């Protein structure tokens, strides 16, 4: 495999874009390999790297179908259900906690003054 061309930060030639830049233009990489990379030097650490894709090989973003919208809604709803108490928390459960806040930090003084849960 040939080495990728490397450009300095903000000095990539026209015709290349990151995934986010493609998305802003309504495009996606479309299965193409990374064409080049950007490097931003940092002190005391390795450089920040961003991968670039060819804009002329990019494809349009696929439209969301009703089935895809339904699948996305189901996945987001599942992220709101606490695995410990099986309640809808009303927010996405933080991955760091793994459960809703009341299950992660039970009230040591009983339920007086707290919101109903369970």
C-alpha positions, -999 to 999 in steps of 0.1 A, spaced: 0 0 0 14 34 -9 18 60 18 -10 86 21 -2 122 12 1 143 43 -9 179 45 -5 205 72 -35 217 91 -57 240 69 -34 235 39 -52 207 21 -58 213 -16 -93 217 -31 -110 185 -39 -104 169 -5 -128 169 25 -133 153 59 -164 133 67 -179 162 85 -172 185 55 -187 160 31 -218 157 54 -222 195 53 -223 193 15 -249 165 16 -223 138 7 -208 107 22 -175 89 14 -194 61 -4 -170 33 2 -139 50 -10 -106 46 9 -90 75 27 -72 96 1 -50 118 23 -46 130 59 -42 163 77 -18 167 106 -19 194 132 12 195 153 9 196 191 35 202 218 46 172 239 22 149 221 17 133 187 -1 153 160 -39 155 156 -48 136 125 -79 140 102 -86 118 73 -95 133 39 -117 118 11 -120 128 -25 -150 150 -31 -154 139 -67 -158 103 -56 -183 110 -28 -219 100 -31 -251 117 -20 -264 109 15 -290 83 15 -325 96 25 -341 85 57 -369 61 50 -399 56 74 -384 22 84 -350 38 92 -368 66 112 -387 39 132 -355 20 139 -337 51 151 -366 60 174 -366 25 189 -329 26 195 -331 60 212 -360 48 233 -340 18 245 -312 41 256 -337 58 280 -347 26 298 -328 18 330 -315 -18 330 -318 -19 368 -354 -7 374 -367 -10 338 -382 26 340 -380 52 313 -356 77 329 -368 106 307 -332 111 294 -305 90 278 -288 69 305 -252 80 309 -228 52 299 -205 61 328 -233 53 353 -250 24 334 -282 30 352 -306 60 359 -294 85 385 -318 73 413 -305 37 409 -268 48 407 -272 70 438 -299 57 460 -313 80 487 -298 69 520 -325 87 540 -355 70 524 -379 83 499 -391 114 519 -387 145 498 -376 127 467 -394 123 434 -413 91 429 -392 64 411 -399 28 405 
